Amino acid sequence: MTDQQDRARAFHALHVAGDPLVLFNIWDAGSARAVAEAGAKALATGSASVAGARGYTDAESLPLQQALTNAERIVEAIDLPLTVDFEGAYSAEPVLVGVHAQAMIETGAIGINFEDQVIGGKGLHPLDLQVARIMAIRDAAEKAGVDFFINARTDMWLTAGVSTVEEEARFDEAVTRAKAYADAGASGFFAPGLTDETQIAALCEASPLPVNVMMFDAMPEGDRLAELGVARISYGPGPWRNAMTALTTAAQALYQG
């Protein structure tokens, strides 16, 4: 198997504005193998998908140890870089965030998504606290000797942000966070829920970090996102939901005729 640090460096190199890395999100070793065999250059889990496949809901209801074990099994099965949707790293406290990040690094994963919403609460974490949390992850990565890819997610355009930040202030606040997260040691900036082409292009221009967006029905096509300067495109829970829909449809055909 390729060395973890080599996989991490290769993953960083895949983030190119205008030639985005496309991640068709997986949830276990089996789905990882299927996506790898289709030609993926890297793998990424989705938290809702991993939780749902184990009978849990999203938002860290999946026990931490199960999240770690799942990541470790994927790394063992597939020799591609794996980034894990680690939600809020199972703690609001920077010290525990660092401890949990260390445990994730030890699975062999080379990166995580790390979000700024208050899981189980309301709104976004204050900027200074989120910066401290990112710094704790970077410190854990440096101690491990891994160029860990911290994909700093803002929930500015999802429920947490929409419910607490006025629409006219969201873009400027997102740019402020992108810059602060970069200074704290983040590697990428993830803005799920952002669909407006003008704002996507402006964010790609203003962010010091490569920008990641998530595909929704309202999103521009991949080629257009590349033209706008996007460096990474994720599919989130979509692939798992489509797989479950296909399974249900096939079962209905069998049992209901």
C-alpha positions as CSV (number, residue, x, y, z in Angstrom):
1,M,0.0,0.0,0.0
2,T,1.1,3.5,-0.8
3,D,2.5,5.4,2.2
4,Q,0.0,7.7,4.0
5,Q,2.1,10.8,3.5
6,D,2.5,10.0,-0.2
7,R,-1.3,9.6,-0.5
8,A,-1.8,12.9,1.3
9,R,0.6,14.8,-1.0
10,A,-1.1,13.3,-4.1
11,F,-4.5,14.4,-2.7
12,H,-3.3,17.9,-2.2
13,A,-2.1,18.0,-5.8
14,L,-5.5,17.0,-7.2
15,H,-7.0,20.3,-6.1
16,V,-6.6,22.6,-9.1
17,A,-8.8,25.6,-9.7
18,G,-10.4,25.1,-13.2
19,D,-9.7,21.4,-13.2
20,P,-11.6,20.2,-10.2
21,L,-11.3,16.9,-8.3
22,V,-14.6,15.1,-8.5
23,L,-15.5,13.1,-5.5
24,F,-18.5,10.7,-5.8
25,N,-19.0,10.1,-2.1
26,I,-19.0,6.6,-0.6
27,W,-20.0,5.1,2.7
28,D,-18.1,1.8,3.2
29,A,-15.4,-0.4,1.7
30,G,-17.8,-2.0,-0.8
31,S,-19.0,1.3,-2.2
32,A,-15.3,2.5,-2.1
33,R,-14.3,-0.4,-4.3
34,A,-17.1,0.2,-6.8
35,V,-16.2,3.9,-7.1
36,A,-12.5,3.1,-7.3
37,E,-13.1,0.6,-10.1
38,A,-15.0,3.3,-12.0
39,G,-11.8,5.3,-12.2
40,A,-11.9,7.6,-9.2
41,K,-8.6,9.3,-8.3
42,A,-9.5,9.7,-4.6
43,L,-12.3,8.7,-2.2
44,A,-14.5,10.7,0.2
45,T,-17.1,9.5,2.6
46,G,-20.3,11.4,3.3
47,S,-21.4,11.6,7.0
48,A,-25.1,11.1,6.2
49,S,-24.3,8.2,4.0
50,V,-22.0,6.4,6.5
51,A,-24.5,7.0,9.3
52,G,-27.5,6.0,7.2
53,A,-25.9,2.7,6.1
54,R,-25.5,1.8,9.8
55,G,-29.1,2.8,10.8
56,Y,-28.2,6.1,12.3
57,T,-29.1,9.7,11.4
58,D,-26.6,12.4,10.5
59,A,-25.1,14.9,12.9
60,E,-22.7,12.7,14.9
61,S,-25.3,10.2,16.0
62,L,-23.0,7.5,14.6
63,P,-20.6,6.6,17.4
64,L,-17.1,7.9,17.0
65,Q,-15.5,4.5,17.2
66,Q,-17.7,3.3,14.3
67,A,-16.7,6.2,12.2
68,L,-13.0,5.4,12.9
69,T,-13.4,1.7,12.2
70,N,-15.2,2.4,8.9
71,A,-12.5,4.7,7.8
72,E,-9.8,2.2,8.7
73,R,-11.5,-0.6,6.8
74,I,-11.8,1.6,3.6
75,V,-8.1,2.4,3.8
76,E,-7.3,-1.3,4.2
77,A,-9.4,-2.2,1.2
78,I,-8.6,0.5,-1.4
79,D,-5.2,2.0,-2.2
80,L,-6.4,5.5,-2.9
81,P,-6.4,8.7,-0.8
82,L,-9.4,8.7,1.5
83,T,-10.8,11.9,3.0
84,V,-13.5,11.5,5.7
85,D,-16.5,13.6,6.4
86,F,-15.8,14.1,10.1
87,E,-18.5,16.6,10.8
88,G,-17.5,18.6,13.9
89,A,-14.9,16.0,15.1
90,Y,-17.3,15.0,17.8
91,S,-16.5,17.9,20.1
92,A,-16.8,21.7,20.3
93,E,-13.7,21.8,22.5
94,P,-10.4,22.3,20.6
95,V,-8.4,19.9,22.9
96,L,-10.9,17.0,22.2
97,V,-11.1,18.0,18.5
98,G,-7.3,17.5,18.3
99,V,-7.5,14.1,20.1
100,H,-10.2,12.9,17.8
101,A,-8.3,14.2,14.7
102,Q,-5.3,12.2,15.9
103,A,-7.4,9.1,16.1
104,M,-8.7,9.7,12.5
105,I,-5.2,10.2,11.2
106,E,-4.2,6.9,12.7
107,T,-6.8,5.1,10.6
108,G,-4.7,6.0,7.5
109,A,-7.1,8.7,6.2
110,I,-5.4,11.6,4.6
111,G,-8.0,14.3,5.2
112,I,-11.3,15.3,6.7
113,N,-14.2,17.7,6.1
114,F,-14.6,19.8,9.3
115,E,-17.6,22.0,9.6
116,D,-18.4,25.2,11.5
117,Q,-22.0,24.6,12.4
118,V,-22.9,23.9,16.1
119,I,-24.0,20.3,15.9
120,G,-26.9,19.7,18.2
121,G,-27.3,23.4,18.7
122,K,-28.0,26.5,16.6
123,G,-26.0,28.6,14.1
124,L,-22.2,28.7,13.5
125,H,-19.4,28.5,16.0
126,P,-17.8,31.9,16.7
127,L,-14.9,32.5,14.4
128,D,-12.2,32.5,17.1
129,L,-13.4,29.2,18.4
130,Q,-13.5,27.6,15.0
131,V,-10.0,28.9,14.3
132,A,-8.8,27.3,17.5
133,R,-10.4,24.0,16.5
134,I,-8.8,24.0,13.1
135,M,-5.4,24.8,14.7
136,A,-5.8,21.8,17.0
137,I,-6.3,19.5,14.0
138,R,-3.3,21.0,12.2
139,D,-1.2,20.5,15.4
140,A,-2.3,16.8,15.6
141,A,-1.4,16.3,11.9
142,E,2.0,17.9,12.3
143,K,2.8,15.7,15.3
144,A,1.8,12.7,13.2
145,G,4.0,13.9,10.3
146,V,1.1,13.8,7.8
147,D,0.2,16.6,5.4
148,F,-3.4,16.2,6.4
149,F,-6.0,17.9,4.2
150,I,-8.3,19.9,6.4
151,N,-11.3,20.8,4.2
152,A,-12.8,23.6,6.3
153,R,-16.5,23.6,5.7
154,T,-18.7,26.6,6.3
155,D,-22.5,26.0,6.8
156,M,-23.1,29.6,5.8
157,W,-25.5,28.6,3.0
158,L,-27.1,25.6,4.9
159,T,-29.6,25.7,7.7
160,A,-27.1,26.8,10.4
161,G,-26.0,29.9,8.5
162,V,-29.3,30.7,6.8
163,S,-31.1,30.7,10.1
164,T,-28.6,33.0,11.8
165,V,-26.8,35.2,9.2
166,E,-28.6,37.8,7.1
167,E,-28.5,37.0,3.4
168,E,-26.7,40.1,2.4
169,A,-23.9,39.4,5.0
170,R,-23.3,35.7,4.2
171,F,-20.8,36.1,1.3
172,D,-18.6,38.6,3.2
173,E,-18.7,36.5,6.3
174,A,-17.8,33.4,4.3
175,V,-14.7,35.1,2.8
176,T,-13.7,36.3,6.3
177,R,-13.9,32.7,7.5
178,A,-12.0,31.3,4.5
179,K,-9.1,33.7,5.2
180,A,-9.1,32.9,8.9
181,Y,-9.3,29.2,8.3
182,A,-6.4,29.4,5.9
183,D,-4.3,31.2,8.5
184,A,-5.3,28.5,11.1
185,G,-3.9,25.7,8.9
186,A,-6.9,24.6,6.7
187,S,-6.1,23.2,3.3
188,G,-9.4,23.8,1.5
189,F,-12.7,25.7,1.9
190,F,-16.0,23.9,1.4
191,A,-19.2,25.9,0.8
192,P,-22.1,23.4,0.4
193,G,-25.4,25.1,-0.5
194,L,-23.8,27.9,-2.5
195,T,-25.4,27.6,-6.0
196,D,-25.2,31.1,-7.5
197,E,-22.7,31.3,-10.3
198,T,-21.6,34.9,-9.6
199,Q,-21.0,34.2,-5.9
200,I,-19.2,30.9,-6.6
201,A,-16.8,32.7,-9.0
202,A,-16.3,35.5,-6.5
203,L,-15.6,33.1,-3.7
204,C,-13.0,31.2,-5.8
205,E,-11.4,34.5,-6.5
206,A,-11.4,35.8,-2.9
207,S,-10.5,32.5,-1.1
208,P,-6.9,31.8,-0.3
209,L,-7.9,28.1,-0.3
210,P,-9.1,25.9,-3.1
211,V,-12.9,26.0,-3.1
212,N,-15.1,22.9,-2.8
213,V,-18.8,22.9,-3.7
214,M,-21.5,20.2,-3.5
215,M,-23.7,19.1,-6.3
216,F,-27.4,19.8,-5.8
217,D,-30.2,19.9,-8.4
218,A,-29.8,23.6,-8.6
219,M,-26.1,23.5,-9.2
220,P,-24.4,24.4,-12.5
221,E,-22.9,21.5,-14.5
222,G,-19.4,20.3,-13.7
223,D,-17.8,22.0,-16.7
224,R,-19.3,25.3,-15.8
225,L,-18.1,25.0,-12.2
226,A,-14.6,24.4,-13.5
227,E,-14.9,27.6,-15.6
228,L,-15.9,29.4,-12.4
229,G,-12.7,28.4,-10.7
230,V,-13.9,25.5,-8.5
231,A,-11.1,23.1,-7.4
232,R,-13.3,20.3,-5.9
233,I,-16.8,19.0,-6.5
234,S,-18.5,16.7,-4.0
235,Y,-21.7,14.7,-4.3
236,G,-22.5,14.4,-0.6
237,P,-25.3,12.0,0.3
238,G,-26.6,11.8,-3.2
239,P,-24.9,8.5,-4.3
240,W,-26.1,6.7,-1.1
241,R,-29.7,8.0,-1.4
242,N,-29.8,6.9,-5.1
243,A,-28.5,3.5,-4.1
244,M,-31.1,3.1,-1.4
245,T,-33.8,4.2,-3.8
246,A,-32.7,1.6,-6.3
247,L,-32.7,-1.1,-3.6
248,T,-36.2,-0.1,-2.4
249,T,-37.5,0.0,-6.0
250,A,-36.1,-3.5,-6.7
251,A,-37.5,-4.9,-3.4
252,Q,-41.0,-3.4,-4.1
253,A,-41.0,-5.0,-7.5
254,L,-40.3,-8.4,-5.9
255,Y,-42.7,-8.1,-2.9
256,Q,-45.5,-6.0,-4.3
257,G,-45.4,-7.1,-7.9
